[in-house]
Amino acid sequence: MSDPKPAPTSLPDPEMGKVESPVSGVPNNALFGSDVIADTLRAFDIPYIALNPGASYRGIHDSLVNRLGNVNPKMLLCLHEEHAIAIAQGYFKVTEKPMAAAVHSNVGLMHATMAIFNAWCDRAGMLILGATGPVDAALRRPWTDWLHTVRDQAAMIRQYIKWDDQPASPAAAREALLRAWRIIQTAPAGPAYINFDSTVQEMELTEPPPPIALERFAAPAVPSSAPAEEITRIAALLKSAKNPVLLAGRVTRGEAAWDARIALAEGLGAKVLTSQRPGAAFPTEHPLHLGAPFKRPHDAARKALKEADVIISLDWLDLAGLFKGVFGKELPTAKVIQVSVDHHIHNGWSMDHMALPVADIFLACEPDSIVVPLIKELGLNPTPKYSAANPPPRRPIPAFEPRKDGISRPAEFALALRHAVGERRVSLLHLPTSWKGKDWDYRHPLDFIGGDGGGGIGGGPGISVGGALALKGSGRLPIALLGDGDYLMGVTALWTAVHYRIPMLVCVVNNQSFFNDEEHQLRMAERRGRPIENKWIGMRMADPEISMVKMAEGQGAIGIGPAMTPADLPAMLAEAIALAEAGNVVVVDVRIDPNAEKDQA
C-alpha cells in the first residue's frame, strides 16, 4: 500500500489541529478509490475542506479522517452547504489560494448553488467535490440511492463554474483533480466541480497508483504582462497625457502590487478612483485618491473622468456602467486602456460580465502585471512615497458625540466603530448596503476584502468566517458588518467559527427590515401614485422582534446588545473588541435607523 504525502510539520493553525483529532487505528493494507482522491488533495497542500456531511461521499470522508488523519486538508464542519462554499470564497479573498469544499449529492449541490454563483461572480477559485449514488443502477440501494442519483449533476451549475467532470475510475479521478487544480488557479479564477460516483470512491484497488508528480502538471502559462510593444505604446500615451486617471479595480491583495500601483500613480501624477465592490485597491488617504470608494460615481470622479485624456482601467468592475453614469449616452473622449482577462470566462448565460465597455487598447493580461513594466518603460521611481508599510498620514477622525436618545444612524455607527478600533490593524470582511465609502479609510490591501460577488443575501456570514480563518494569527482584527437579513439567513455559519476557534467580531447593522426593498416599494408607490405608507408591508422583521444576540448565543458565540442609541456604542464596541482579541466570536446587535440611510451621501 502506498503512503500519502506526509502532512506538513507546520500546520496552518496548530490550535485548530486539536479540534476533531482522530484516534489512530490498526494499520490496514487495503487501498480504496477515495484514498487516491484524498492523497491528491494532500499533494495540493490544501489546508482545509469545508463541508456538510453526506452518505454520497462517505468514502472520501473516511479517507480524509482515517488515511490522512484529518490534517491537510482539515475538515471544517458546516451546518449548511452554502456556508461551506462561502467559507472557501472568503478564504480565497484573503489568501488568493484555493480551498476545497464538499457537498452531498444533488440535494447538497442544490443548497450550495447560490453560494457557488457568488463565488463565480467574485472570481474566487475553489475546488468543489460532489458525489452521486452509484451510476450503475444495479448497485443502488432502494430509495435513497435513487433519489440522490441524477443523470448530469453538474448541469445545475455548469453555467457558473469554470469546469466540471465525473470520473469513472480512481485513475480518472486523480486526473480530474489535477486538471481542476490547474483551471481554478488560472486567471480569472473561479470554482470547479468534480462529481465522484460512490462506487468509484468505495472500490478496492489491487495495486497503488503511481506517485503523483505534481510539479509536472503546471498551471497553463497565462501572459504575465502585455507584449513589450504594447507597453511602449501605452507609455507613449502616458508621457503626453496631462490628465491621466487610474481606475484601480479587481486587483490582487499583495503588498508588492499595492506599492507598485502607488508608485505608478505617483510617477504619473495620475488621479486614482476606487470602487466599494472589489475591495481595497489603493490608499484612500493618498493625495492622488479622489473622494471615497464608490458604487455610483461622485462629483470628483465625474469631473476627473470628463477631464481625463488617458484612462487606465485595471479590471474595473463594470467599466461600461461607470462611463454611462458619467457620460450618459456619449463615450469618453479620453483614450481608454482596459487591462483584464475576465472576458475568457464570459459565457452568455449570466450577465455578470456587465455591459460592453469601450477600449482603445485592450490588454488581455492580469491587471497588476502591467504596472511594473510601465514604471520601467516610463523611467519612474519604483519606490513609492507611500506604501503598505508606510501609509499616508491619517486623516483626522471627527469627534464622536453620541446622542443619548434615538436610534443610531449608519454614519454614527461607522464613526463609533472607527473610534473603538483606534490604531488596530483591521480587516473589514463584509459591509452592509447602507455603508458609504467615506465611512472608512483603507491603508492596506487587506483593510477590506470586497463584496459577496453575486449579491446573494445570506453569503456574508460564511464569507466572513472564511476571511477570518485566513487571517487567523495575522495580528489583524477581522470585523464583519452584516445587514440583519444577511445575518439571519447565514447565522449558523458562526457555529463553524466558534467550533474551530476562529475569532472575529460581527456587528449586525440591524434596521429590522429588508430595507433595500422598502426603498423599491417607495419608488413604485410614488411612480404609480399609491400610498407610500405601505412600503414596509412584507419587509419589516418585527412582531415578534428577532433577537440577534440569542441567535448568536445559540451558535456558541458571545452576544452583546442591542445597542439602542449611539450612547450605547462606545462601551459595547470596546467590550466586543476585547473579547474578539481574546479569541472569541462576538456578535453586537446595533440598531440602525432605516430612514436615515437614504440621507447618506
ZAMARGU-4260 file (C-alpha; in steps of 0.2 Angstrom, whole numbers, plus 5000, padded with zeros to 4 digits):
<rodrens>
0) 5000/5000/5000 | 5007/5017/4995 | 5008/5030/5009 | 5000/5048/5007 | 5012/5063/5006
5) 5016/5067/5024 | 5007/5082/5032 | 5017/5097/5034 | 5026/5098/5051 | 5020/5116/5052
10) 5001/5117/5051 | 4992/5132/5046 | 4984/5133/5063 | 4991/5121/5077 | 4976/5126/5088
15) 4963/5120/5076 | 4973/5104/5074 | 4967/5099/5091 | 4949/5100/5086 | 4942/5084/5080
20) 4958/5075/5081 | 4955/5056/5076 | 4962/5041/5085 | 4975/5030/5077 | 4968/5014/5071
25) 4975/4997/5066 | 4986/4998/5050 | 4976/4992/5035 | 4985/4987/5019 | 4969/4990/5009
30) 4968/5004/4997 | 4952/5012/4990 | 4947/5024/4977 | 4943/5038/4989 | 4961/5036/4996
35) 4968/5041/4979 | 4956/5056/4980 | 4962/5061/4997 | 4981/5058/4993 | 4979/5070/4978
40) 4971/5083/4989 | 4985/5082/5001 | 4998/5084/4986 | 4990/5101/4983 | 4993/5106/5001
45) 4975/5111/5003 | 4974/5116/5021 | 4955/5115/5024 | 4940/5107/5016 | 4923/5114/5022
50) 4909/5103/5021 | 4892/5097/5027 | 4892/5078/5028 | 4883/5066/5017 | 4882/5047/5013
55) 4886/5050/4995 | 4904/5054/4999 | 4906/5043/5014 | 4921/5035/5006 | 4930/5052/5004
60) 4925/5057/5021 | 4933/5041/5028 | 4949/5043/5018 | 4951/5061/5025 | 4949/5055/5043
65) 4957/5038/5043 | 4970/5039/5030 | 4975/5057/5031 | 4972/5060/5050 | 4960/5075/5046
70) 4975/5086/5043 | 4979/5094/5026 | 4966/5096/5022 | 4957/5098/5039 | 4938/5096/5038
75) 4928/5111/5043 | 4910/5105/5048 | 4897/5117/5042 | 4879/5117/5046 | 4873/5121/5028
80) 4881/5119/5011 | 4880/5137/5007 | 4892/5141/5021 | 4905/5128/5015 | 4906/5137/4999
85) 4906/5154/5006 | 4920/5150/5018 | 4930/5144/5004 | 4926/5160/4995 | 4931/5171/5010
90) 4947/5161/5012 | 4952/5164/4994 | 4948/5183/4995 | 4961/5185/5008 | 4975/5172/5003
95) 4971/5171/4984 | 4974/5152/4986 | 4960/5139/4984 | 4952/5129/4997 | 4941/5114/4995
100) 4923/5111/4999 | 4912/5096/4998 | 4893/5095/4995 | 4882/5080/4997 | 4874/5073/4981
105) 4861/5083/4971 | 4852/5089/4987 | 4868/5097/4994 | 4873/5104/4977 | 4856/5112/4976
110) 4858/5120/4993 | 4875/5126/4988 | 4871/5134/4971 | 4868/5152/4977 | 4885/5152/4986
115) 4893/5145/4970 | 4886/5159/4960 | 4893/5172/4972 | 4910/5164/4971 | 4909/5164/4952
120) 4904/5182/4951 | 4918/5186/4964 | 4931/5176/4953 | 4935/5166/4968 | 4945/5150/4965
125) 4939/5134/4974 | 4939/5115/4972 | 4921/5108/4975 | 4919/5090/4977 | 4902/5082/4974
130) 4896/5064/4974 | 4882/5054/4967 | 4874/5037/4971 | 4880/5023/4961 | 4879/5027/4942
135) 4877/5008/4939 | 4858/5006/4943 | 4861/4988/4948 | 4872/4994/4963 | 4859/5006/4970
140) 4851/5004/4987 | 4832/5006/4987 | 4825/5023/4989 | 4840/5034/4995 | 4852/5030/4981
145) 4839/5033/4968 | 4834/5050/4975 | 4852/5055/4976 | 4857/5050/4958 | 4855/5061/4943
150) 4860/5060/4925 | 4871/5075/4924 | 4873/5083/4941 | 4884/5097/4936 | 4871/5103/4924
155) 4864/5113/4939 | 4879/5124/4940 | 4888/5122/4924 | 4885/5140/4918 | 4893/5147/4933
160) 4909/5136/4936 | 4924/5135/4926 | 4925/5117/4923 | 4917/5100/4929 | 4919/5081/4927
165) 4913/5065/4933 | 4927/5052/4933 | 4923/5034/4931 | 4939/5027/4940 | 4951/5031/4953
170) 4965/5035/4940 | 4952/5046/4931 | 4948/5054/4947 | 4966/5059/4950 | 4967/5066/4933
175) 4951/5076/4935 | 4958/5084/4951 | 4974/5088/4943 | 4965/5097/4929 | 4953/5106/4940
180) 4968/5112/4951 | 4976/5120/4935 | 4960/5128/4930 | 4954/5136/4946 | 4971/5144/4948
185) 4971/5151/4931 | 4965/5169/4930 | 4952/5173/4930 | 4950/5161/4945 | 4933/5153/4949
190) 4926/5137/4955 | 4927/5119/4948 | 4916/5105/4952 | 4920/5086/4952 | 4906/5073/4955
195) 4913/5057/4962 | 4902/5041/4959 | 4901/5032/4976 | 4906/5016/4968 | 4922/5024/4962
200) 4926/5030/4980 | 4922/5013/4988 | 4931/5001/4975 | 4946/4992/4982 | 4962/4994/4972
205) 4973/4979/4968 | 4988/4990/4966 | 4993/5008/4971 | 4993/5021/4958 | 5010/5028/4953
210) 5017/5043/4963 | 5009/5060/4960 | 5022/5071/4950 | 5013/5087/4954 | 5027/5098/4948
215) 5024/5091/4930 | 5006/5097/4929 | 5010/5116/4930 | 4996/5128/4928 | 4994/5135/4910
220) 5006/5149/4906 | 4995/5165/4905 | 5003/5180/4898 | 5011/5189/4914 | 5011/5205/4905
225) 5007/5214/4889 | 5019/5212/4874 | 5033/5224/4875 | 5027/5234/4860 | 5010/5237/4869
230) 5019/5243/4885 | 5029/5255/4874 | 5013/5261/4865 | 5004/5264/4882 | 5019/5273/4889
235) 5019/5285/4874 | 5001/5289/4878 | 5005/5292/4896 | 5020/5303/4893 | 5010/5315/4883
240) 4995/5314/4895 | 4990/5329/4905 | 4976/5322/4915 | 4978/5303/4917 | 4966/5293/4928
245) 4969/5276/4935 | 4954/5265/4939 | 4960/5253/4952 | 4948/5239/4951 | 4949/5220/4953
250) 4967/5219/4958 | 4977/5207/4969 | 4979/5208/4988 | 4998/5208/4989 | 5008/5222/4996
255) 5021/5222/4982 | 5007/5225/4969 | 4999/5238/4981 | 5015/5248/4982 | 5018/5246/4963
260) 5001/5254/4959 | 5005/5269/4971 | 5022/5271/4963 | 5014/5272/4945 | 5001/5284/4951
265) 5014/5295/4960 | 5026/5294/4945 | 5012/5300/4933 | 5003/5311/4945 | 4988/5301/4940
270) 4971/5304/4949 | 4965/5287/4956 | 4947/5281/4958 | 4942/5265/4968 | 4926/5256/4970
275) 4917/5249/4985 | 4914/5232/4977 | 4930/5223/4974 | 4940/5228/4990 | 4954/5239/4995
280) 4965/5243/4979 | 4973/5260/4984 | 4976/5270/5000 | 4961/5281/5001 | 4970/5295/5011
285) 4983/5296/4997 | 4983/5314/4990 | 4980/5306/4972 | 4965/5296/4978 | 4949/5306/4973
290) 4935/5306/4985 | 4929/5290/4993 | 4927/5272/4986 | 4910/5272/4977 | 4896/5262/4970
295) 4890/5276/4959 | 4902/5290/4954 | 4903/5305/4965 | 4906/5323/4959 | 4925/5321/4960
300) 4925/5305/4949 | 4914/5313/4936 | 4925/5329/4935 | 4941/5318/4934 | 4934/5307/4920
305) 4927/5321/4910 | 4944/5330/4910 | 4954/5314/4908 | 4964/5312/4892 | 4970/5294/4896
310) 4960/5282/4907 | 4969/5266/4913 | 4956/5253/4919 | 4965/5239/4930 | 4950/5227/4928
315) 4937/5240/4934 | 4921/5230/4938 | 4908/5237/4926 | 4918/5249/4916 | 4904/5252/4904
320) 4892/5256/4919 | 4904/5269/4926 | 4906/5278/4909 | 4887/5278/4907 | 4885/5285/4924
325) 4897/5299/4920 | 4894/5302/4901 | 4877/5296/4898 | 4874/5290/4880 | 4891/5298/4875
330) 4908/5289/4875 | 4923/5296/4885 | 4934/5307/4874 | 4950/5300/4883 | 4959/5286/4876
335) 4954/5271/4886 | 4966/5256/4891 | 4957/5241/4898 | 4968/5228/4906 | 4958/5212/4910
340) 4957/5193/4907 | 4939/5192/4913 | 4932/5190/4895 | 4939/5172/4895 | 4925/5166/4905
345) 4910/5176/4899 | 4898/5163/4893 | 4882/5172/4889 | 4871/5163/4902 | 4875/5175/4916
350) 4876/5194/4914 | 4889/5196/4927 | 4901/5202/4913 | 4891/5218/4913 | 4889/5230/4898
355) 4902/5230/4884 | 4915/5244/4888 | 4924/5255/4875 | 4943/5251/4875 | 4955/5259/4863
360) 4969/5247/4869 | 4963/5230/4877 | 4977/5221/4886 | 4972/5203/4889 | 4983/5200/4904
365) 4981/5201/4923 | 4979/5220/4928 | 4994/5221/4940 | 5006/5213/4928 | 5007/5229/4918
370) 5011/5241/4932 | 5030/5237/4935 | 5034/5236/4916 | 5025/5253/4914 | 5036/5260/4928
375) 5052/5254/4920 | 5047/5260/4902 | 5042/5277/4909 | 5058/5278/4920 | 5048/5281/4935
380) 5054/5279/4953 | 5049/5261/4958 | 5049/5265/4976 | 5033/5275/4981 | 5032/5289/4993
385) 5018/5280/5002 | 5017/5261/5004 | 5008/5247/5013 | 5022/5248/5026 | 5022/5267/5026
390) 5004/5273/5023 | 4999/5291/5020 | 4996/5302/5036 | 4979/5298/5044 | 4965/5310/5041
395) 4958/5317/5057 | 4944/5307/5063 | 4929/5318/5069 | 4925/5318/5087 | 4911/5306/5091
400) 4897/5314/5101 | 4884/5301/5105 | 4866/5306/5106 | 4858/5298/5121 | 4841/5296/5113
405) 4836/5290/5096 | 4842/5275/5086 | 4859/5276/5078 | 4862/5282/5060 | 4873/5272/5049
410) 4886/5286/5049 | 4886/5287/5068 | 4889/5269/5070 | 4903/5269/5057 | 4911/5284/5067
415) 4909/5275/5084 | 4917/5259/5076 | 4932/5269/5070 | 4935/5277/5087 | 4933/5260/5095
420) 4946/5251/5084 | 4959/5265/5086 | 4976/5261/5079 | 4972/5242/5077 | 4975/5234/5060
425) 4958/5229/5055 | 4951/5219/5040 | 4933/5223/5035 | 4926/5206/5029 | 4909/5212/5024
430) 4899/5228/5023 | 4880/5231/5023 | 4871/5240/5009 | 4870/5256/5020 | 4889/5258/5021
435) 4897/5273/5012 | 4914/5273/5006 | 4918/5289/5016 | 4915/5279/5032 | 4932/5271/5032
440) 4949/5274/5026 | 4959/5260/5018 | 4978/5259/5021 | 4982/5241/5016 | 4976/5229/5004
445) 4968/5218/5017 | 4959/5233/5025 | 4943/5227/5015 | 4942/5211/5006 | 4927/5216/4995
450) 4909/5211/4992 | 4900/5195/4990 | 4901/5194/4972 | 4884/5190/4966 | 4873/5200/4978
455) 4866/5184/4985 | 4859/5188/5003 | 4865/5176/5016 | 4883/5174/5010 | 4890/5187/5021
460) 4892/5176/5037 | 4901/5162/5028 | 4912/5173/5018 | 4917/5182/5034 | 4921/5166/5043
465) 4932/5161/5028 | 4941/5178/5029 | 4943/5177/5047 | 4950/5159/5045 | 4963/5165/5033
470) 4968/5180/5044 | 4970/5169/5060 | 4987/5173/5068 | 4990/5188/5056 | 4988/5201/5070
475) 4973/5209/5061 | 4956/5211/5069 | 4943/5203/5057 | 4927/5213/5058 | 4911/5208/5048
480) 4897/5221/5046 | 4882/5212/5041 | 4864/5218/5037 | 4851/5209/5048 | 4843/5200/5033
485) 4860/5193/5028 | 4865/5188/5046 | 4848/5179/5049 | 4850/5169/5033 | 4868/5164/5037
490) 4869/5165/5055 | 4873/5146/5058 | 4890/5149/5049 | 4896/5157/5065 | 4895/5139/5074
495) 4909/5134/5062 | 4919/5149/5068 | 4916/5145/5086 | 4919/5127/5085 | 4936/5129/5076
500) 4942/5143/5087 | 4941/5157/5073 | 4940/5173/5082 | 4930/5188/5074 | 4919/5202/5078
505) 4902/5203/5069 | 4892/5219/5070 | 4874/5216/5064 | 4868/5233/5056 | 4850/5230/5061
510) 4836/5240/5054 | 4824/5226/5057 | 4819/5226/5039 | 4824/5221/5021 | 4825/5239/5019
515) 4833/5240/5002 | 4816/5233/4996 | 4806/5246/5006 | 4815/5259/4996 | 4810/5250/4980
520) 4792/5249/4986 | 4793/5268/4990 | 4798/5271/4972 | 4784/5261/4965 | 4771/5269/4975
525) 4777/5286/4971 | 4778/5282/4952 | 4761/5275/4952 | 4753/5287/4964 | 4749/5275/4978
530) 4751/5276/4997 | 4770/5277/5001 | 4765/5272/5019 | 4763/5254/5014 | 4781/5252/5009
535) 4785/5242/5025 | 4772/5228/5022 | 4781/5212/5019 | 4798/5219/5023 | 4799/5223/5042
540) 4805/5209/5054 | 4795/5214/5069 | 4781/5206/5079 | 4789/5197/5086 | 4806/5205/5086
545) 4821/5194/5082 | 4835/5193/5095 | 4851/5194/5086 | 4860/5191/5102 | 4851/5175/5106
550) 4854/5169/5088 | 4872/5172/5091 | 4872/5163/5108 | 4863/5148/5100 | 4879/5146/5089
555) 4891/5147/5105 | 4896/5165/5101 | 4896/5179/5113 | 4881/5191/5110 | 4881/5209/5116
560) 4867/5222/5114 | 4856/5228/5107 | 4864/5245/5106 | 4848/5255/5105 | 4856/5273/5105
565) 4873/5280/5099 | 4877/5282/5118 | 4877/5263/5120 | 4890/5260/5106 | 4907/5265/5114
570) 4906/5253/5129 | 4898/5239/5119 | 4911/5240/5105 | 4925/5241/5117 | 4920/5226/5126
575) 4917/5216/5110 | 4934/5221/5103 | 4942/5215/5119 | 4933/5198/5118 | 4937/5195/5100
580) 4955/5199/5103 | 4955/5186/5117 | 4950/5173/5104 | 4931/5173/5104 | 4917/5175/5091
585) 4907/5190/5096 | 4891/5197/5089 | 4885/5215/5093 | 4867/5220/5088 | 4867/5238/5083
590) 4850/5245/5080 | 4851/5257/5065 | 4838/5270/5059 | 4832/5264/5042 | 4825/5281/5037
595) 4842/5289/5039 | 4850/5278/5026 | 4844/5287/5011 | 4851/5303/5018 | 4869/5296/5017
600) 4879/5304/5003
</rodrens>
